[in-house]
Amino acid sequence: MGASNGAAFLQEFVNGLPFIHCDIAGTAAKSKTKRGTGVM
């Protein structure tokens, strides 16, 4: 439901242009290994 809401919101600003909304928030998973792209 979150991705659908985000896409509906963005649709108000694209004025008929084709677009895609990629919801990538699920990739921000906390793990025990620490890397440069880890969650803060």
Secondary structure, DSSP 4 states (H G I P E B T S, - for coil): -HHHHHHHHHHTTSTT--------GGG----SS--TT---
